[in-house]
Amino acid sequence: MDTRISAVRKGDDIVLNIEGNKVAIAGCSVGIVEFLGANSEFDEKVKQTDSACYEAKNSGTRHIHVFSP
């Protein structure tokens, strides 16, 4: 399954679009990690997600970071 995700800054908000469903997120930072099927190790993905969230947070409020190994 190929999930389509996009994020656009509109004013002070980040608009996150997942599979055509728009969610407006205000005043927060977002960390994103890609899961590739059943072969993904859950514990490793949790660590990567945590890392992505900290990277986004350390960049300041209203930032998005996509984890890249």
Gaussian input, Z-matrix of N, CA and C with variables (Angstrom, degrees):
# hf/3-21g

backbone

0 1
 N
 C     1     B1
 C     2     B2     1     A1
 N     3     B3     2     A2     1     D1
 C     4     B4     3     A3     2     D2
 C     5     B5     4     A4     3     D3
 N     6     B6     5     A5     4     D4
 C     7     B7     6     A6     5     D5
 C     8     B8     7     A7     6     D6
 N     9     B9     8     A8     7     D7
 C    10    B10     9     A9     8     D8
 C    11    B11    10    A10     9     D9
 N    12    B12    11    A11    10    D10
 C    13    B13    12    A12    11    D11
 C    14    B14    13    A13    12    D12
 N    15    B15    14    A14    13    D13
 C    16    B16    15    A15    14    D14
 C    17    B17    16    A16    15    D15
 N    18    B18    17    A17    16    D16
 C    19    B19    18    A18    17    D17
 C    20    B20    19    A19    18    D18
 N    21    B21    20    A20    19    D19
 C    22    B22    21    A21    20    D20
 C    23    B23    22    A22    21    D21
 N    24    B24    23    A23    22    D22
 C    25    B25    24    A24    23    D23
 C    26    B26    25    A25    24    D24
 N    27    B27    26    A26    25    D25
 C    28    B28    27    A27    26    D26
 C    29    B29    28    A28    27    D27
 N    30    B30    29    A29    28    D28
 C    31    B31    30    A30    29    D29
 C    32    B32    31    A31    30    D30
 N    33    B33    32    A32    31    D31
 C    34    B34    33    A33    32    D32
 C    35    B35    34    A34    33    D33
 N    36    B36    35    A35    34    D34
 C    37    B37    36    A36    35    D35
 C    38    B38    37    A37    36    D36
 N    39    B39    38    A38    37    D37
 C    40    B40    39    A39    38    D38
 C    41    B41    40    A40    39    D39
 N    42    B42    41    A41    40    D40
 C    43    B43    42    A42    41    D41
 C    44    B44    43    A43    42    D42
 N    45    B45    44    A44    43    D43
 C    46    B46    45    A45    44    D44
 C    47    B47    46    A46    45    D45
 N    48    B48    47    A47    46    D46
 C    49    B49    48    A48    47    D47
 C    50    B50    49    A49    48    D48
 N    51    B51    50    A50    49    D49
 C    52    B52    51    A51    50    D50
 C    53    B53    52    A52    51    D51
 N    54    B54    53    A53    52    D52
 C    55    B55    54    A54    53    D53
 C    56    B56    55    A55    54    D54
 N    57    B57    56    A56    55    D55
 C    58    B58    57    A57    56    D56
 C    59    B59    58    A58    57    D57
 N    60    B60    59    A59    58    D58
 C    61    B61    60    A60    59    D59
 C    62    B62    61    A61    60    D60
 N    63    B63    62    A62    61    D61
 C    64    B64    63    A63    62    D62
 C    65    B65    64    A64    63    D63
 N    66    B66    65    A65    64    D64
 C    67    B67    66    A66    65    D65
 C    68    B68    67    A67    66    D66
 N    69    B69    68    A68    67    D67
 C    70    B70    69    A69    68    D68
 C    71    B71    70    A70    69    D69
 N    72    B72    71    A71    70    D70
 C    73    B73    72    A72    71    D71
 C    74    B74    73    A73    72    D72
 N    75    B75    74    A74    73    D73
 C    76    B76    75    A75    74    D74
 C    77    B77    76    A76    75    D75
 N    78    B78    77    A77    76    D76
 C    79    B79    78    A78    77    D77
 C    80    B80    79    A79    78    D78
 N    81    B81    80    A80    79    D79
 C    82    B82    81    A81    80    D80
 C    83    B83    82    A82    81    D81
 N    84    B84    83    A83    82    D82
 C    85    B85    84    A84    83    D83
 C    86    B86    85    A85    84    D84
 N    87    B87    86    A86    85    D85
 C    88    B88    87    A87    86    D86
 C    89    B89    88    A88    87    D87
 N    90    B90    89    A89    88    D88
 C    91    B91    90    A90    89    D89
 C    92    B92    91    A91    90    D90
 N    93    B93    92    A92    91    D91
 C    94    B94    93    A93    92    D92
 C    95    B95    94    A94    93    D93
 N    96    B96    95    A95    94    D94
 C    97    B97    96    A96    95    D95
 C    98    B98    97    A97    96    D96
 N    99    B99    98    A98    97    D97
 C   100   B100    99    A99    98    D98
 C   101   B101   100   A100    99    D99
 N   102   B102   101   A101   100   D100
 C   103   B103   102   A102   101   D101
 C   104   B104   103   A103   102   D102
 N   105   B105   104   A104   103   D103
 C   106   B106   105   A105   104   D104
 C   107   B107   106   A106   105   D105
 N   108   B108   107   A107   106   D106
 C   109   B109   108   A108   107   D107
 C   110   B110   109   A109   108   D108
 N   111   B111   110   A110   109   D109
 C   112   B112   111   A111   110   D110
 C   113   B113   112   A112   111   D111
 N   114   B114   113   A113   112   D112
 C   115   B115   114   A114   113   D113
 C   116   B116   115   A115   114   D114
 N   117   B117   116   A116   115   D115
 C   118   B118   117   A117   116   D116
 C   119   B119   118   A118   117   D117
 N   120   B120   119   A119   118   D118
 C   121   B121   120   A120   119   D119
 C   122   B122   121   A121   120   D120
 N   123   B123   122   A122   121   D121
 C   124   B124   123   A123   122   D122
 C   125   B125   124   A124   123   D123
 N   126   B126   125   A125   124   D124
 C   127   B127   126   A126   125   D125
 C   128   B128   127   A127   126   D126
 N   129   B129   128   A128   127   D127
 C   130   B130   129   A129   128   D128
 C   131   B131   130   A130   129   D129
 N   132   B132   131   A131   130   D130
 C   133   B133   132   A132   131   D131
 C   134   B134   133   A133   132   D132
 N   135   B135   134   A134   133   D133
 C   136   B136   135   A135   134   D134
 C   137   B137   136   A136   135   D135
 N   138   B138   137   A137   136   D136
 C   139   B139   138   A138   137   D137
 C   140   B140   139   A139   138   D138
 N   141   B141   140   A140   139   D139
 C   142   B142   141   A141   140   D140
 C   143   B143   142   A142   141   D141
 N   144   B144   143   A143   142   D142
 C   145   B145   144   A144   143   D143
 C   146   B146   145   A145   144   D144
 N   147   B147   146   A146   145   D145
 C   148   B148   147   A147   146   D146
 C   149   B149   148   A148   147   D147
 N   150   B150   149   A149   148   D148
 C   151   B151   150   A150   149   D149
 C   152   B152   151   A151   150   D150
 N   153   B153   152   A152   151   D151
 C   154   B154   153   A153   152   D152
 C   155   B155   154   A154   153   D153
 N   156   B156   155   A155   154   D154
 C   157   B157   156   A156   155   D155
 C   158   B158   157   A157   156   D156
 N   159   B159   158   A158   157   D157
 C   160   B160   159   A159   158   D158
 C   161   B161   160   A160   159   D159
 N   162   B162   161   A161   160   D160
 C   163   B163   162   A162   161   D161
 C   164   B164   163   A163   162   D162
 N   165   B165   164   A164   163   D163
 C   166   B166   165   A165   164   D164
 C   167   B167   166   A166   165   D165
 N   168   B168   167   A167   166   D166
 C   169   B169   168   A168   167   D167
 C   170   B170   169   A169   168   D168
 N   171   B171   170   A170   169   D169
 C   172   B172   171   A171   170   D170
 C   173   B173   172   A172   171   D171
 N   174   B174   173   A173   172   D172
 C   175   B175   174   A174   173   D173
 C   176   B176   175   A175   174   D174
 N   177   B177   176   A176   175   D175
 C   178   B178   177   A177   176   D176
 C   179   B179   178   A178   177   D177
 N   180   B180   179   A179   178   D178
 C   181   B181   180   A180   179   D179
 C   182   B182   181   A181   180   D180
 N   183   B183   182   A182   181   D181
 C   184   B184   183   A183   182   D182
 C   185   B185   184   A184   183   D183
 N   186   B186   185   A185   184   D184
 C   187   B187   186   A186   185   D185
 C   188   B188   187   A187   186   D186
 N   189   B189   188   A188   187   D187
 C   190   B190   189   A189   188   D188
 C   191   B191   190   A190   189   D189
 N   192   B192   191   A191   190   D190
 C   193   B193   192   A192   191   D191
 C   194   B194   193   A193   192   D192
 N   195   B195   194   A194   193   D193
 C   196   B196   195   A195   194   D194
 C   197   B197   196   A196   195   D195
 N   198   B198   197   A197   196   D196
 C   199   B199   198   A198   197   D197
 C   200   B200   199   A199   198   D198
 N   201   B201   200   A200   199   D199
 C   202   B202   201   A201   200   D200
 C   203   B203   202   A202   201   D201
 N   204   B204   203   A203   202   D202
 C   205   B205   204   A204   203   D203
 C   206   B206   205   A205   204   D204

   B1=1.4482
   B2=1.5254
   B3=1.3003
   B4=1.4545
   B5=1.5215
   B6=1.3318
   B7=1.4583
   B8=1.5117
   B9=1.3105
   B10=1.4579
   B11=1.5263
   B12=1.3359
   B13=1.4595
   B14=1.5154
   B15=1.3256
   B16=1.4601
   B17=1.5192
   B18=1.3302
   B19=1.4600
   B20=1.5184
   B21=1.3255
   B22=1.4551
   B23=1.5227
   B24=1.3269
   B25=1.4692
   B26=1.5265
   B27=1.3338
   B28=1.4630
   B29=1.5151
   B30=1.3333
   B31=1.4587
   B32=1.5126
   B33=1.3272
   B34=1.4605
   B35=1.5186
   B36=1.3094
   B37=1.4615
   B38=1.5227
   B39=1.3068
   B40=1.4545
   B41=1.5213
   B42=1.3184
   B43=1.4589
   B44=1.5181
   B45=1.3187
   B46=1.4528
   B47=1.5194
   B48=1.3273
   B49=1.4560
   B50=1.5236
   B51=1.3418
   B52=1.4622
   B53=1.5151
   B54=1.3309
   B55=1.4699
   B56=1.5236
   B57=1.3248
   B58=1.4522
   B59=1.5156
   B60=1.3283
   B61=1.4612
   B62=1.5222
   B63=1.3260
   B64=1.4624
   B65=1.5245
   B66=1.3268
   B67=1.4568
   B68=1.5141
   B69=1.3127
   B70=1.4613
   B71=1.5170
   B72=1.3213
   B73=1.4535
   B74=1.5205
   B75=1.3043
   B76=1.4695
   B77=1.5211
   B78=1.3301
   B79=1.4540
   B80=1.4999
   B81=1.3019
   B82=1.4578
   B83=1.5201
   B84=1.3078
   B85=1.4487
   B86=1.5248
   B87=1.3361
   B88=1.4575
   B89=1.5166
   B90=1.3334
   B91=1.4558
   B92=1.5157
   B93=1.3281
   B94=1.4628
   B95=1.5276
   B96=1.3343
   B97=1.4662
   B98=1.5162
   B99=1.3231
   B100=1.4585
   B101=1.5275
   B102=1.3396
   B103=1.4572
   B104=1.5183
   B105=1.3192
   B106=1.4618
   B107=1.5190
   B108=1.2992
   B109=1.4508
   B110=1.5161
   B111=1.3167
   B112=1.4605
   B113=1.5221
   B114=1.3173
   B115=1.4600
   B116=1.5167
   B117=1.3216
   B118=1.4589
   B119=1.5291
   B120=1.3269
   B121=1.4583
   B122=1.5270
   B123=1.3261
   B124=1.4539
   B125=1.5271
   B126=1.3342
   B127=1.4668
   B128=1.5217
   B129=1.3272
   B130=1.4627
   B131=1.5218
   B132=1.3246
   B133=1.4618
   B134=1.5297
   B135=1.3234
   B136=1.4602
   B137=1.5323
   B138=1.3254
   B139=1.4684
   B140=1.5276
   B141=1.3311
   B142=1.4624
   B143=1.5306
   B144=1.3255
   B145=1.4574
   B146=1.5210
   B147=1.3183
   B148=1.4610
   B149=1.5266
   B150=1.3268
   B151=1.4626
   B152=1.5247
   B153=1.3350
   B154=1.4660
   B155=1.5323
   B156=1.3286
   B157=1.4664
   B158=1.5238
   B159=1.3262
   B160=1.4672
   B161=1.5246
   B162=1.3287
   B163=1.4657
   B164=1.5252
   B165=1.3437
   B166=1.4690
   B167=1.5246
   B168=1.3289
   B169=1.4625
   B170=1.5260
   B171=1.3291
   B172=1.4597
   B173=1.5300
   B174=1.3267
   B175=1.4678
   B176=1.5213
   B177=1.3145
   B178=1.4571
   B179=1.5120
   B180=1.3208
   B181=1.4606
   B182=1.5234
   B183=1.3104
   B184=1.4621
   B185=1.5235
   B186=1.3218
   B187=1.4543
   B188=1.5260
   B189=1.3213
   B190=1.4627
   B191=1.5178
   B192=1.3328
   B193=1.4673
   B194=1.5235
   B195=1.3328
   B196=1.4611
   B197=1.5160
   B198=1.3391
   B199=1.4533
   B200=1.5237
   B201=1.3097
   B202=1.4623
   B203=1.5240
   B204=1.3439
   B205=1.4788
   B206=1.5234
   A1=108.39
   A2=116.74
   A3=123.03
   A4=108.33
   A5=116.90
   A6=121.70
   A7=109.55
   A8=117.28
   A9=123.31
   A10=109.14
   A11=115.88
   A12=121.71
   A13=108.80
   A14=116.75
   A15=120.87
   A16=108.26
   A17=115.47
   A18=120.95
   A19=108.50
   A20=115.53
   A21=121.63
   A22=108.46
   A23=116.03
   A24=120.13
   A25=108.48
   A26=115.96
   A27=122.28
   A28=107.48
   A29=115.77
   A30=119.95
   A31=109.58
   A32=116.67
   A33=121.47
   A34=112.40
   A35=117.81
   A36=121.47
   A37=111.43
   A38=114.90
   A39=121.82
   A40=105.52
   A41=116.67
   A42=120.82
   A43=106.88
   A44=115.39
   A45=122.83
   A46=108.02
   A47=116.44
   A48=122.47
   A49=108.09
   A50=116.59
   A51=122.03
   A52=108.26
   A53=115.15
   A54=120.98
   A55=111.91
   A56=117.05
   A57=121.16
   A58=114.85
   A59=118.50
   A60=122.25
   A61=108.78
   A62=116.42
   A63=120.80
   A64=110.84
   A65=115.16
   A66=122.10
   A67=107.24
   A68=118.57
   A69=121.89
   A70=108.04
   A71=116.05
   A72=121.48
   A73=107.89
   A74=117.62
   A75=120.61
   A76=109.85
   A77=116.37
   A78=121.67
   A79=116.47
   A80=118.35
   A81=119.31
   A82=110.20
   A83=115.45
   A84=122.00
   A85=107.89
   A86=116.73
   A87=121.50
   A88=109.83
   A89=116.55
   A90=122.05
   A91=109.40
   A92=117.44
   A93=122.00
   A94=110.09
   A95=116.60
   A96=123.25
   A97=107.79
   A98=116.09
   A99=121.39
   A100=110.18
   A101=116.37
   A102=122.41
   A103=107.58
   A104=116.65
   A105=120.06
   A106=111.04
   A107=116.06
   A108=121.40
   A109=114.77
   A110=114.98
   A111=122.53
   A112=113.13
   A113=118.21
   A114=120.40
   A115=113.46
   A116=117.12
   A117=120.99
   A118=109.75
   A119=116.47
   A120=121.64
   A121=109.08
   A122=116.97
   A123=121.79
   A124=112.15
   A125=117.86
   A126=121.06
   A127=111.70
   A128=116.90
   A129=120.88
   A130=110.44
   A131=117.39
   A132=120.85
   A133=111.43
   A134=117.39
   A135=120.34
   A136=109.59
   A137=117.45
   A138=121.20
   A139=110.91
   A140=116.78
   A141=120.93
   A142=110.89
   A143=116.56
   A144=121.18
   A145=110.46
   A146=116.11
   A147=120.92
   A148=110.59
   A149=116.62
   A150=121.89
   A151=110.86
   A152=117.10
   A153=121.56
   A154=110.81
   A155=116.97
   A156=120.41
   A157=110.94
   A158=117.44
   A159=120.42
   A160=111.30
   A161=117.65
   A162=120.55
   A163=110.60
   A164=116.26
   A165=120.08
   A166=110.51
   A167=116.56
   A168=121.09
   A169=111.14
   A170=117.29
   A171=121.09
   A172=112.52
   A173=116.61
   A174=120.83
   A175=111.43
   A176=116.64
   A177=121.30
   A178=111.24
   A179=115.27
   A180=121.12
   A181=110.45
   A182=115.08
   A183=122.93
   A184=113.38
   A185=117.12
   A186=121.47
   A187=110.10
   A188=115.02
   A189=122.08
   A190=107.78
   A191=116.55
   A192=120.10
   A193=107.65
   A194=115.35
   A195=121.76
   A196=107.49
   A197=116.82
   A198=121.81
   A199=110.02
   A200=115.52
   A201=121.83
   A202=107.80
   A203=116.98
   A204=119.47
   A205=112.42
   D1=133.58
   D2=-179.01
   D3=-109.44
   D4=107.78
   D5=-179.03
   D6=-90.19
   D7=129.55
   D8=179.70
   D9=-95.56
   D10=121.47
   D11=178.99
   D12=-127.98
   D13=133.22
   D14=172.97
   D15=-137.15
   D16=153.72
   D17=178.08
   D18=-137.08
   D19=133.16
   D20=-178.41
   D21=-133.46
   D22=135.33
   D23=175.95
   D24=-84.53
   D25=126.10
   D26=176.28
   D27=-128.23
   D28=103.67
   D29=-175.85
   D30=65.03
   D31=-126.39
   D32=179.11
   D33=-91.75
   D34=0.64
   D35=-177.50
   D36=-104.19
   D37=155.85
   D38=167.88
   D39=-109.10
   D40=124.53
   D41=177.99
   D42=-100.47
   D43=114.87
   D44=-179.26
   D45=-101.42
   D46=124.11
   D47=-177.96
   D48=-113.56
   D49=114.18
   D50=178.96
   D51=-116.98
   D52=115.08
   D53=179.20
   D54=52.30
   D55=41.15
   D56=176.73
   D57=83.55
   D58=-4.30
   D59=178.13
   D60=-98.21
   D61=116.96
   D62=-177.30
   D63=-89.61
   D64=134.66
   D65=176.49
   D66=-129.53
   D67=119.38
   D68=177.76
   D69=-85.32
   D70=127.78
   D71=-179.48
   D72=-119.97
   D73=121.24
   D74=-178.34
   D75=-113.65
   D76=134.84
   D77=171.50
   D78=70.13
   D79=28.20
   D80=177.79
   D81=-140.28
   D82=164.69
   D83=175.26
   D84=-110.58
   D85=151.28
   D86=-173.77
   D87=-127.57
   D88=133.72
   D89=172.57
   D90=-110.37
   D91=132.76
   D92=-175.83
   D93=-122.97
   D94=136.24
   D95=176.09
   D96=-131.82
   D97=138.63
   D98=178.74
   D99=-88.93
   D100=130.18
   D101=174.65
   D102=-103.81
   D103=125.68
   D104=-178.08
   D105=-110.22
   D106=76.03
   D107=173.07
   D108=74.92
   D109=-166.84
   D110=-174.45
   D111=-70.41
   D112=-15.46
   D113=-178.57
   D114=-78.82
   D115=-6.60
   D116=-179.79
   D117=-71.73
   D118=131.06
   D119=176.11
   D120=-78.79
   D121=118.86
   D122=-174.20
   D123=-58.88
   D124=-49.47
   D125=-177.71
   D126=-60.02
   D127=-38.94
   D128=178.78
   D129=-67.59
   D130=-39.00
   D131=178.72
   D132=-66.32
   D133=-35.88
   D134=176.92
   D135=-63.91
   D136=-42.58
   D137=177.75
   D138=-62.97
   D139=-41.92
   D140=179.60
   D141=-65.78
   D142=-40.10
   D143=178.34
   D144=-63.55
   D145=-43.81
   D146=177.40
   D147=-59.72
   D148=-43.98
   D149=178.67
   D150=-62.01
   D151=-44.65
   D152=-179.99
   D153=-62.76
   D154=-40.15
   D155=178.96
   D156=-64.94
   D157=-43.18
   D158=179.21
   D159=-65.76
   D160=-39.46
   D161=177.19
   D162=-61.15
   D163=-44.00
   D164=178.76
   D165=-63.79
   D166=-45.05
   D167=-179.35
   D168=-63.19
   D169=-42.36
   D170=-179.07
   D171=-67.63
   D172=-18.61
   D173=177.14
   D174=-81.56
   D175=-10.36
   D176=179.45
   D177=114.80
   D178=173.84
   D179=179.73
   D180=-65.24
   D181=144.84
   D182=176.51
   D183=65.16
   D184=45.46
   D185=175.37
   D186=-118.41
   D187=156.09
   D188=177.56
   D189=-122.35
   D190=134.66
   D191=175.65
   D192=-129.92
   D193=127.44
   D194=175.64
   D195=-101.26
   D196=121.10
   D197=-178.13
   D198=-63.72
   D199=135.03
   D200=176.83
   D201=-133.21
   D202=116.04
   D203=-177.64
   D204=-64.52

